Amino acid sequence: MKQEFIEKYYLGKEVEIDIGGSTTYRGIAAECNDGVLSLKWTIKEEGYTHIEIEKIAAMWKTLKSSRR
């Protein structure tokens, strides 16, 4: 996946990322620099996960539930 593609379509959006295997990551695509994507998350407190862009196998916008 290319950094320019992520910046254009996913920056600032809530996403899920598959890096292969059984691990997926979820958060807001907060920053993308030097080949690293930073995902912002809030579980109990704010934090970041940093993922090397070359390791990303698939990425998609998180679907919001239409239920209220």
JOPEWO-V913483 format. One record per pair of residues at least 24 apart in sequence whose C-alpha atoms are under 10 Angstrom apart, sorted by the first residue. I is the first residue (numbers start at 0). J is the second residue. Records with the same first field share a line. If there is no record, write none. Layout:
I->J ; J
This chain:
0->52 ; 53 ; 54 ; 55 ; 56 ; 57 ; 58
1->34 ; 52 ; 53 ; 55
2->31 ; 32 ; 33 ; 34 ; 35 ; 36 ; 52 ; 53
3->31
5->30 ; 31 ; 36 ; 52 ; 58
6->30 ; 31 ; 32 ; 36
8->59 ; 60
9->58 ; 59 ; 60
10->36 ; 37 ; 38
11->38 ; 39
12->38 ; 59 ; 60 ; 61
13->38 ; 39 ; 40 ; 59 ; 60 ; 61 ; 62 ; 63
14->38 ; 58 ; 59 ; 60 ; 61 ; 62
15->57 ; 58 ; 59 ; 60 ; 61 ; 62
16->50 ; 54 ; 55 ; 56 ; 57 ; 58 ; 59 ; 60 ; 61
17->54 ; 55 ; 56 ; 57 ; 58 ; 59
18->50 ; 51 ; 52 ; 53 ; 54 ; 55 ; 56 ; 57 ; 58
19->54 ; 55 ; 56 ; 57
20->56
23->55 ; 57 ; 58
24->48 ; 50 ; 58
25->58 ; 59 ; 60 ; 61
26->60 ; 61
27->60 ; 61
28->60
